[in-house]
Amino acid sequence: MSARAAAVGVLMRRRSWRWVEALPWVAAIAGFFLLPNYLQLGTQILVMILFALSLDLLLGYTGIVTLGHAAFFGLGAYTAGLLATGGWHEPLSGLVAAAAVAAALGLVAGFVILRTSGLALLMLGMAITLLLYEVANNLNGLTGGADGLSGVEIAPLLGRFGFDMYGRTSYLYALAVLFVAFLLVRAIVWAPFGRSLVGIRQNPARMQAMGVSVFARRLAVFVLSAGLAGLAGAVSAQTSQFASLDNLSFDLSGTVLLMLVLGGPGRLYGGFIGASVLMIAQDGLAKENPVFWLFWLGLFVILLVVFVPGGLLGLRARLGLGGRDG
């Protein structure tokens, strides 16, 4: 068997579904029935998993480090929120509109910032987020400014399932959106396009020499990532019926990056693990120690980063149970 055929065989085997991949989804469905009092928290976790998944396309697979990803999340949240307050209450079309607007910003922003690298790329990403933050803050009559955008009324999903105060519809809605987005991302990372992204992350000069348009592919994945982040922001606004400046904050960009690093970038399910662990730890520590919970959360994160440098999913590779998923 030739080396090429052997490589294709390995890729096809890794692309096929494995039983262990069903575990997060089984756990999410079980949580709906077993933890009815925590569905609001569960919805927030699912939103942050989707947000982390969008960032993983940039950081984990393409090697683009950014601290401005909240710009797309916040724009998606405000787009969905403003549509609802303006009289368009249908949720699914609101999702599509939010993703499209965020992707459009990603196209414009990516065309500029992806021509830079390193510190300049980080600073430009942060600058775009800060600009949107100030725009939202100053358009008080439209966005609510520092008070946030309230009165976001969402029509029943498919005309039948209302968003009740218990969070049942919100949870299942967020889970369904996450699952569809995950199927898309999984298909992309195992397609030739996704494999080329990994090559760009590892050696962009070599990929360029092979005839691959590195800038075009980096821009394409940047637009896709921005659209998914906007999708996450829209789900957040629709399920909480609120959008605020926090959706455009630098803290949010740092938090989602931390979640991905904790879980393990470039592993598809890194965002699942990182977002769940960080948000559950945050919720538990805040209840047990309302004064010093940030100290304990910081200590917890430091220990994880120091002793598990490849993320929690990286333990599998260190134990000899497998390498990167992507």
C-alpha positions, -999 to +999 in steps of 0.1 A: +000+000+000+014+034-009+020+061+017-008+082+001-033+054+003-023+047+039-027+083+049-061+085+033-072+054+051-061+068+085-080+100+078-112+082+068-110+061+100-106+092+122-134+110+103-159+083+111-180+087+142-168+070+174-191+059+203-173+082+228-185+112+208-221+105+218-213+110+255-215+148+256-249+147+239-262+120+261-251+139+291-268+171+278-301+153+272-298+135+306-292+169+323-325+182+309-344+155+328-323+151+358-314+187+366-346+207+359-336+234+384-303+242+365-317+246+330-309+283+329-273+276+338-272+247+313-284+270+286-256+295+293-231+266+292-244+255+258-242+290+245-206+293+256-197+259+242-210+272+208-189+304+212-158+283+221-164+260+191-163+291+168-130+302+184-116+268+180-118+270+142-094+300+145-071+291+173-071+253+174-072+246+137-058+276+119-035+290+146-050+325+146-049+339+181-074+367+188-087+386+218-115+403+200-139+374+193-166+390+216-172+416+188-190+390+167-208+374+197-220+409+208-230+419+173-250+387+170-267+393+203-277+429+195-288+420+160-312+393+173-323+416+201-329+446+180-349+426+155-371+413+183-376+448+199-384+461+164-413+437+159-396+406+143-401+380+170-395+348+150-364+331+165-349+310+136-348+339+111-333+360+138-305+335+142-299+336+105-298+374+104-275+376+134-251+350+119-251+369+085-244+403+101-215+388+123-201+371+092-202+403+073-182+421+100-158+391+100-153+396+063-144+433+066-124+429+098-106+398+086-096+414+054-077+440+075-064+422+105-053+390+088-027+409+069-009+413+102+003+388+127+014+385+163+009+415+186-006+436+158-033+410+151-042+408+188-044+446+191-065+451+160-090+424+172-092+441+206-097+475+189-126+463+168-143+450+200-137+483+218-151+503+189-183+482+188-186+485+226-184+523+225-209+524+196-234+503+215-228+524+247-234+557+229-265+546+209-285+547+241-318+552+224-313+521+202-293+497+223-302+508+258-266+518+265-252+507+299-287+495+309-288+469+282-314+461+256-345+448+274-379+439+261-366+412+237-397+392+231-393+360+212-422+342+196-429+305+204-404+282+185-421+267+154-453+285+167-458+259+195-430+260+221-429+291+241-398+303+260-409+298+296-393+310+328-381+275+336-358+274+306-370+242+291-375+254+256-344+276+259-322+247+268-334+224+240-333+253+216-297+260+225-288+223+224-303+219+189-285+250+175-252+237+190-257+203+175-263+216+140-233+240+143-212+211+156-221+189+126-211+217+103-178+223+121-170+186+123-176+182+085-154+212+078-124+202+099-123+167+083-128+180+048-098+189+026-104+225+034-101+217+071-070+197+066-055+226+048-062+248+078-042+224+100-014+227+074-015+265+075-013+263+113+018+241+112+037+257+083+020+285+063+051+291+041+051+255+030+014+256+022+019+287+002+047+271-017+023+242-025+000+266-042-025+270-014-039+306-010-031+310+027-047+344+031-079+334+013-084+303+034-076+322+066-102+348+056-128+321+048-124+304+082-124+338+099-158+347+083-172+313+092-159+316+128-174+351+131-208+338+118-208+310+144-199+334+172-228+357+161-250+326+162-240+320+198-247+357+206-281+355+191-290+323+211-279+341+242-300+372+235-331+351+225-330+328+255-322+354+281-344+380+263-316+406+270-285+419+254-259+441+271-225+457+268-211+426+286-217+408+253-190+431+237-166+431+266-129+422+265-136+400+295-158+378+274-131+374+248-107+364+275-132+340+291-139+321+260-102+318+252-096+305+287-124+279+282-109+267+250-074+265+265-087+245+295-106+220+274-079+217+247-078+236+214-080+218+181-098+188+196-135+195+185-148+188+220-123+211+239-149+238+241-174+214+255-152+204+284-136+238+291-169+257+291-187+232+313-158+229+338-152+267+341-189+277+344-198+249+368-168+257+389-176+294+388-212+288+398-203+264+427-175+286+440-196+318+439-223+300+460-198+286+486-176+316+489-193+348+476-164+370+487-133+352+476-146+330+449-125+347+422-094+338+441-103+301+442-114+301+406-081+317+396-061+291+416-082+263+400-074+276+365-037+280+373-034+245+386-051+231+355-029+251+331+003+242+349-004+205+353-025+199+322-008+221+296-026+205+267-060+210+281-082+185+298-086+165+266-049+166+263-047+141+291-058+114+266-027+120+245-004+121+276-019+088+288-013+073+253-050+071+245-048+092+213-037+125+199-054+155+185-089+151+172-083+175+144 
